[in-house]
């Protein structure tokens, strides 16, 4: 089981950057490290979507809408996953969540709000 806490969101102007952090406060290293982790987002009136994932071997995948702008990384020793977001656009406005890929439906955290607006 996991307990995921997201942080780092905020209000940023178009073209700006943010770095999101996700920490799993429940897993131990031996259970966290093998998991593929992902960042998901849910915009206003939209379904939740997977925007980036990173495997245990640090293979990464990105949604087309964020490719080239977002970078996912992980620190297994800290049980953390990061999402560096650059060149932010208004359409990136959403609540961002992290979870395992595929997601554990009973493990969604509070998420962190990202608002891109001038």
Secondary structure by P-SEA (a helix, b strand, c coil): cbbbbbcccccccccbbbbbbbbbccccaaaaaacccccccccccccccccccccccccccccccccccbbbbbbccccbbbbbbccccccccccccccccccccccccbbbbbbbcc
